[in-house]
């Protein structure tokens, strides 16, 4: 079926060529990073995780969100998701590929990735994170491709696929839970030292991932005549709304706990995040955008009249995606380092090479989604 991705309209060819160009530009800057080191980025001794790890953290949630389609369809026989379950699995494949790529890029010595496998340490959370990510990637590739191949032949999927699909449901939860434990397991960082880090991650994942999938469904409806179905889209909208409301609630719970307890070391992180600290307001400005877009999007999604309007629905989903990209990206990662345990404040601003490499990885993910969705649409048309 791979040959189906090589044929398309002129617009399709231009889009693929544009994405390849972005990947090539980013690869050039990555070669410069390999030559010079991570000093080419905006990271420093005090802020050792930046834009790369922020994207990794956010994209793990996008990957995990495929469970919101797989679980209702395969365990509860919710037939409305039958058309788009494979789209969710292919989205997970692209997202996990981007996650692994960002981790690889963030290492100053990428060859040291081999140490995770040559000298495995079960006591390391990062070791388990690599295991669950690669396992989830393999599960979604196998199940998604096998089901699509069966659809193309007009036969039921083989019986051995169902156990793998059921296994992917708890596995999806595990990839984001283990990622959350990487943060929550660092006792020297008060901002991350919270028992609800994993639930926060899952709530935001179940909002941002389905929101992105809704946008893809709307795009496919307009440019490929593939209709995911109004019932499927509106069900996803409700999932996004409730998950977003839960995510906002968890953030408010964190704020109450920290400021009611009046622990200075914890208060300083949230003050820096939402109001700025000692004249440093960059992250706070970004978080104000995140807060406004989250509340506005939630209102649009809760009102039946607005969520059934395609234009307003697309705007709301973009708002959800943008809000959680900010909150779960730089907002979460950088704030954990500021102030430092020595109460110093260090500014972090991504450099041009850092942003170029990041854009190229996103372009790689979009390229994978484009090719996989092109195969899916072609198979559906043949049916």
Secondary structure, DSSP 8 states (H G I E B T S, - for coil): -GGGGG---HHHHHHHHHHHHHHHHHHHHHHHHHHH-GGGSS--SS----HHHHHHHHHHHHHHTTHHHHIIIIIS--GGGGGTHHHHHHHHHHHHHHHHHHHHHH-SSGGGGHHHHHT--TT-HHHHHHHHHHHHHHHHHHHHHHHHHHHHHTS---HHHHHHHHHHHHHHHHHHHHHHHHHHT-TT-TTT--TTHHHHHHHHHHHHHHHHHHHHHHHHHHHT-----HHHHHHHHHHHHHHHHHHHHHHHHHHHHHHHHT-HHHHHHHHHHHT-BTTB-HHHHHHHHHHHHHHHHHHHHHSHHHHTSHHHHHHHHHHHHHHHHHHHTHHHHHHTTSS-TT---------HHHHHHHHHHHHHHHHHHHHHHHHHHHHHHH-
